[in-house]
Amino acid sequence: MRPNARRTTLADIAQAAGVSVATVSKVVNGRGDVAPHTRVRVQELLHQHDYLAPVFRHTEGVESPTIEVQFQGGLKSYVAEALEGIVDAAAGSGASVVVSKASSAPHWARDLVSAGRRAVIAVTSVYTTAHLNELARSGLPLVVLDPLHLPDARVTSVGATNFAGGLAATRHLLSLGHRRIAYLGGPAMAVCNQARMHGYRAAMEAEGARVPDAYIRPGEFTYETGLLGAAALLDLDEPPTAVFAGNDEIALGAVETARTRGLRVPEDLSVVGFDDTSLAQMASPPLTTVRQPLREMGATALRTALRLADGEKVESHHIELATELVVRASTAAPREEAATETANGR
């Protein structure tokens, strides 16, 4: 549309499609009682005319704002707990939440605006420049929860103190007497993974503990990474006596590999996770882990998205909530012979 052009209305779309304004309204609002071929025709015209549904401020008497929450991959324990925080905060704020898988379909952001969304929360999703440009054109604010990559300056994000968490996890293992400590992490270039790994390195270096290259193994934030990574570590000539894992799923994979090798956790191998999802408490043994306040992070993301949707400015483009070490039964002092070998430099 030209800068001074009249805004396209539902009546314009209805006339072009040869249908009633009510039918166009049903398509815009996602109603199901429209014939498929009519829906497709109307959607094509909405896109051609760059139609955007009017977005109203959240004031008394106006329908409650709706926030789109998108995530990638499976609905894992981490995502579920973050969603719980988002939904609880939405209920307390009078907002509605729609949960969906992240989409790369053409005009996806414009479709969200047409459906009445006020903002988008992305849970760990990777948004490209194309995604951000699409959101900017649509006028939809974006809040990324626990970003995998350094977000664009246009993006507001909510995370946790990952470096401090990595530092605390490793210091805990060092305080027990471990010196051969390995790190099993997620994607090498993920910001949260790098911060946790650097916290691990900082603690090791401060203690003068050696970090062989083979002791740092990136992967994915999955159970399979823990299984395979722990197997590779235990096959080393000088295997670690403790493992700090980049999340709880990796940690549980490491515990299972130890079990299949006839090793006991924590007597033969101590394991620390990260996140403190429900999996950590249900594990056998219960998992020592770094608590990432997932529900609080979700609630903060929701409140921030509502502020942005109302045109407010936020104080910071990145908000970090504190992590906390939770000690359970998966960590203990290394066996005497292992400690002796470490003391002798073996």
C-alpha positions as CSV (number, residue, x, y, z in Angstrom):
1,M,0.0,0.0,0.0
2,R,1.1,3.6,-0.7
3,P,2.0,5.6,2.5
4,N,-1.2,7.7,2.2
5,A,-3.4,5.0,0.7
6,R,-6.7,4.2,2.4
7,R,-6.5,1.1,4.6
8,T,-8.1,-2.0,3.1
9,T,-11.4,-2.9,4.9
10,L,-13.3,-6.1,5.2
11,A,-15.9,-4.6,2.9
12,D,-13.2,-4.2,0.2
13,I,-12.2,-7.8,0.5
14,A,-15.8,-9.0,0.5
15,Q,-16.5,-7.1,-2.7
16,A,-13.4,-8.5,-4.4
17,A,-14.3,-12.1,-3.4
18,G,-18.0,-11.8,-4.1
19,V,-19.0,-12.8,-0.6
20,S,-20.5,-11.1,2.4
21,V,-18.5,-9.1,5.0
22,A,-19.6,-11.7,7.6
23,T,-17.9,-14.5,5.6
24,V,-14.7,-12.5,5.4
25,S,-14.9,-11.8,9.1
26,K,-15.2,-15.6,9.8
27,V,-12.0,-16.2,7.8
28,V,-10.1,-13.5,9.6
29,N,-11.2,-14.8,13.0
30,G,-10.4,-18.5,12.2
31,R,-14.0,-19.7,12.2
32,G,-14.6,-23.1,10.7
33,D,-18.0,-22.6,9.0
34,V,-16.7,-21.4,5.7
35,A,-16.4,-23.5,2.5
36,P,-12.7,-24.5,1.8
37,H,-12.6,-22.9,-1.6
38,T,-14.1,-19.7,-0.3
39,R,-11.6,-19.6,2.6
40,V,-8.7,-20.0,0.2
41,R,-10.0,-17.2,-2.1
42,V,-10.5,-14.8,0.8
43,Q,-7.1,-15.6,2.3
44,E,-5.4,-14.9,-1.0
45,L,-7.1,-11.5,-1.3
46,L,-6.2,-10.7,2.3
47,H,-2.6,-11.3,1.5
48,Q,-2.7,-9.5,-1.8
49,H,-4.2,-6.4,-0.2
50,D,-1.8,-6.6,2.9
51,Y,-4.9,-6.6,5.1
52,L,-4.2,-6.4,8.8
53,A,-6.9,-6.8,11.4
54,P,-7.3,-3.7,13.6
55,V,-5.3,-4.2,16.9
56,F,-6.9,-2.5,19.9
57,R,-5.3,-1.6,23.2
58,H,-6.2,-3.8,26.1
59,T,-8.7,-1.5,27.9
60,E,-11.9,-2.1,29.9
61,G,-14.6,-3.4,27.7
62,V,-12.2,-4.7,25.0
63,E,-11.8,-8.4,24.4
64,S,-8.8,-9.8,26.3
65,P,-5.5,-9.9,24.3
66,T,-4.4,-13.2,22.8
67,I,-0.7,-14.2,22.7
68,E,0.7,-16.8,20.3
69,V,3.2,-19.2,22.0
70,Q,5.4,-21.1,19.5
71,F,7.9,-23.8,20.1
72,Q,9.9,-26.2,17.9
73,G,10.4,-30.0,18.2
74,G,8.6,-32.1,20.7
75,L,6.7,-31.0,23.8
76,K,9.4,-32.0,26.3
77,S,9.4,-31.5,30.0
78,Y,11.4,-28.2,29.7
79,V,8.8,-26.7,27.3
80,A,5.9,-28.0,29.3
81,E,7.1,-26.3,32.5
82,A,7.7,-23.0,30.7
83,L,4.3,-23.2,29.1
84,E,2.8,-23.7,32.6
85,G,4.3,-20.5,33.7
86,I,3.0,-18.6,30.6
87,V,-0.5,-20.0,31.0
88,D,-0.7,-19.2,34.7
89,A,0.5,-15.7,34.2
90,A,-2.0,-15.2,31.3
91,A,-4.9,-16.4,33.6
92,G,-3.8,-13.8,36.2
93,S,-3.6,-11.0,33.6
94,G,-6.9,-11.7,31.8
95,A,-5.1,-12.7,28.6
96,S,-5.5,-15.7,26.4
97,V,-2.8,-18.0,25.0
98,V,-2.7,-20.1,21.8
99,V,0.1,-22.7,21.5
100,S,1.5,-23.7,18.2
101,K,4.5,-25.2,16.4
102,A,6.8,-22.5,14.8
103,S,5.9,-22.0,11.2
104,S,7.8,-20.8,8.1
105,A,4.8,-20.6,5.9
106,P,4.4,-17.4,3.8
107,H,2.7,-14.6,5.5
108,W,2.5,-16.6,8.8
109,A,2.9,-13.5,11.0
110,R,0.3,-11.6,9.0
111,D,-2.1,-14.5,9.5
112,L,-1.5,-14.3,13.2
113,V,-2.4,-10.6,13.2
114,S,-5.5,-11.4,11.1
115,A,-6.5,-14.0,13.7
116,G,-6.3,-11.3,16.5
117,R,-2.9,-12.2,18.1
118,R,-1.2,-9.3,19.9
119,A,2.3,-10.7,20.4
120,V,4.4,-13.8,19.9
121,I,6.4,-15.7,22.5
122,A,8.9,-18.2,21.1
123,V,10.2,-20.9,23.4
124,T,13.9,-21.7,22.5
125,S,12.9,-21.4,18.8
126,V,15.5,-20.2,16.2
127,Y,14.1,-17.1,14.4
128,T,15.9,-16.1,11.2
129,T,16.2,-12.6,9.7
130,A,13.3,-13.5,7.4
131,H,11.1,-14.4,10.5
132,L,12.0,-11.1,12.2
133,N,11.3,-9.0,9.1
134,E,7.9,-10.7,8.7
135,L,7.1,-9.9,12.3
136,A,8.3,-6.3,11.9
137,R,6.0,-5.9,8.8
138,S,3.1,-7.3,10.7
139,G,3.7,-5.1,13.8
140,L,3.7,-8.1,16.1
141,P,6.1,-7.9,19.2
142,L,8.3,-10.9,19.8
143,V,9.7,-12.2,23.1
144,V,12.1,-15.2,22.9
145,L,12.2,-17.5,26.0
146,D,15.7,-18.9,26.6
147,P,17.1,-18.0,23.2
148,L,19.5,-20.5,21.5
149,H,21.3,-17.8,19.6
150,L,22.1,-14.2,20.4
151,P,18.9,-12.4,19.5
152,D,18.6,-9.5,17.0
153,A,18.6,-6.1,18.7
154,R,14.9,-5.9,17.7
155,V,14.1,-8.9,19.9
156,T,13.3,-8.9,23.6
157,S,14.4,-12.2,25.4
158,V,14.1,-13.9,28.8
159,G,16.7,-16.3,30.1
160,A,18.6,-17.4,33.1
161,T,22.0,-17.0,34.6
162,N,23.6,-19.8,32.7
163,F,27.2,-18.9,33.4
164,A,26.6,-18.8,37.1
165,G,24.7,-22.1,36.9
166,G,27.6,-23.8,35.2
167,L,30.0,-22.3,37.7
168,A,27.9,-23.5,40.7
169,A,27.5,-27.1,39.2
170,T,31.2,-27.5,38.7
171,R,32.2,-25.9,42.0
172,H,29.9,-28.4,43.7
173,L,31.7,-31.4,42.1
174,L,35.1,-29.9,42.9
175,S,34.1,-29.4,46.5
176,L,33.4,-33.1,46.7
177,G,36.9,-33.9,45.6
178,H,36.4,-34.5,41.9
179,R,39.1,-33.2,39.5
180,R,38.3,-35.3,36.4
181,I,35.1,-33.6,35.5
182,A,33.7,-33.6,31.9
183,Y,31.0,-31.4,30.3
184,L,28.3,-33.0,28.0
185,G,26.5,-30.1,26.4
186,G,24.0,-29.1,23.8
187,P,24.7,-27.4,20.4
188,A,28.1,-25.8,20.3
189,M,26.9,-22.5,19.1
190,A,23.9,-22.2,21.3
191,V,24.3,-19.2,23.6
192,C,23.0,-21.0,26.7
193,N,25.3,-23.9,26.1
194,Q,28.3,-21.7,25.7
195,A,27.5,-19.8,28.9
196,R,27.2,-23.1,30.9
197,M,30.4,-24.4,29.4
198,H,32.3,-21.2,30.2
199,G,31.0,-21.4,33.8
200,Y,32.4,-25.0,33.9
201,R,35.7,-23.9,32.5
202,A,36.0,-20.9,34.8
203,A,35.5,-23.1,37.9
204,M,38.0,-25.7,36.6
205,E,40.7,-23.2,35.8
206,A,40.2,-21.4,39.2
207,E,40.9,-24.7,40.9
208,G,43.8,-25.6,38.7
209,A,41.9,-28.7,37.4
210,R,42.9,-29.9,34.0
211,V,40.4,-29.9,31.1
212,P,41.4,-32.3,28.3
213,D,39.8,-31.6,24.9
214,A,38.0,-34.9,25.1
215,Y,36.2,-33.9,28.3
216,I,34.1,-31.3,26.5
217,R,31.5,-32.9,24.1
218,P,28.8,-30.8,22.4
219,G,25.7,-32.4,21.0
220,E,21.9,-31.7,21.3
221,F,19.8,-31.2,24.4
222,T,18.6,-34.8,24.2
223,Y,18.7,-38.0,26.1
224,E,20.6,-39.6,23.1
225,T,23.4,-37.1,23.5
226,G,23.8,-38.2,27.1
227,L,23.8,-41.9,26.1
228,L,26.4,-41.5,23.4
229,G,28.5,-38.8,25.0
230,A,28.9,-40.7,28.3
231,A,29.9,-43.8,26.4
232,A,32.6,-41.9,24.6
233,L,33.8,-40.4,27.9
234,L,33.9,-43.7,29.7
235,D,35.9,-45.3,26.9
236,L,38.8,-42.8,27.4
237,D,42.0,-44.0,28.9
238,E,41.4,-41.6,31.8
239,P,37.6,-41.4,32.1
240,P,36.0,-38.7,34.2
241,T,34.8,-39.4,37.7
242,A,32.0,-36.8,37.3
243,V,29.9,-35.3,34.5
244,F,28.2,-31.9,34.3
245,A,25.4,-32.2,31.7
246,G,24.0,-29.2,29.8
247,N,20.4,-30.2,30.7
248,D,18.5,-32.9,32.6
249,E,17.8,-35.1,29.6
250,I,21.5,-35.3,28.8
251,A,22.2,-36.1,32.4
252,L,19.7,-38.9,32.5
253,G,21.3,-40.4,29.3
254,A,24.7,-40.4,31.1
255,V,23.2,-42.1,34.1
256,E,21.7,-44.8,31.9
257,T,25.0,-45.4,30.1
258,A,26.8,-45.7,33.4
259,R,24.2,-48.3,34.5
260,T,24.6,-50.4,31.4
261,R,28.4,-50.4,32.0
262,G,27.9,-51.8,35.5
263,L,28.8,-48.4,37.1
264,R,26.8,-46.9,40.0
265,V,25.7,-43.3,40.3
266,P,27.1,-41.6,42.4
267,E,29.5,-44.2,43.8
268,D,31.4,-44.7,40.5
269,L,30.3,-41.6,38.5
270,S,28.7,-38.4,39.8
271,V,26.3,-36.6,37.5
272,V,24.8,-33.0,37.6
273,G,22.1,-31.8,35.2
274,F,20.6,-28.4,34.4
275,D,17.0,-27.2,34.4
276,D,15.5,-29.1,37.4
277,T,12.5,-30.4,35.4
278,S,10.2,-33.0,36.9
279,L,12.5,-35.6,35.3
280,A,15.3,-34.7,37.8
281,Q,13.1,-35.4,40.8
282,M,11.8,-38.7,39.3
283,A,15.2,-40.0,38.3
284,S,16.9,-42.9,40.0
285,P,18.8,-41.7,41.9
286,P,17.2,-38.2,42.1
287,L,19.3,-35.8,40.1
288,T,21.5,-33.1,41.4
289,T,20.9,-30.2,39.0
290,V,20.9,-26.5,38.4
291,R,17.4,-25.1,38.8
292,Q,16.4,-22.9,36.0
293,P,13.2,-21.1,37.1
294,L,11.2,-22.2,34.0
295,R,7.8,-21.2,35.3
296,E,9.0,-17.8,36.4
297,M,10.7,-17.3,33.1
298,G,7.5,-18.2,31.3
299,A,5.5,-15.8,33.4
300,T,8.0,-13.0,32.8
301,A,7.9,-13.6,29.1
302,L,4.1,-13.3,29.1
303,R,4.0,-10.1,31.1
304,T,6.7,-8.6,28.9
305,A,4.8,-9.6,25.7
306,L,1.6,-7.9,27.1
307,R,3.6,-4.7,27.8
308,L,5.0,-4.6,24.3
309,A,1.6,-5.3,22.8
310,D,0.3,-2.3,24.7
311,G,3.0,-0.2,23.1
312,E,5.1,0.1,26.3
313,K,8.9,0.2,26.3
314,V,10.8,-2.4,28.4
315,E,13.8,-1.5,30.5
316,S,16.0,-4.2,29.0
317,H,16.0,-6.2,25.9
318,H,17.3,-9.3,27.8
319,I,16.1,-10.3,31.2
320,E,17.9,-13.0,33.2
321,L,16.5,-14.8,36.2
322,A,18.8,-16.4,38.8
323,T,19.7,-20.1,38.7
324,E,20.1,-22.3,41.9
325,L,22.0,-25.5,42.5
326,V,19.7,-28.3,43.9
327,V,21.7,-31.1,45.5
328,R,20.2,-34.5,45.5
329,A,21.5,-38.1,45.3
330,S,23.4,-38.3,42.0
331,T,26.6,-36.7,43.3
332,A,29.1,-37.8,45.9
333,A,32.8,-37.8,46.7
334,P,34.9,-39.9,44.2
335,R,36.0,-43.4,45.1
336,E,39.2,-43.4,47.1
337,E,41.2,-45.1,44.4
338,A,40.1,-42.6,41.8
339,A,41.0,-39.7,44.1
340,T,44.4,-41.3,44.7
341,E,45.0,-41.6,41.0
342,T,44.1,-38.0,40.5
343,A,46.4,-36.9,43.3
344,N,49.3,-38.8,41.7
345,G,48.7,-37.1,38.4
346,R,47.4,-40.1,36.6
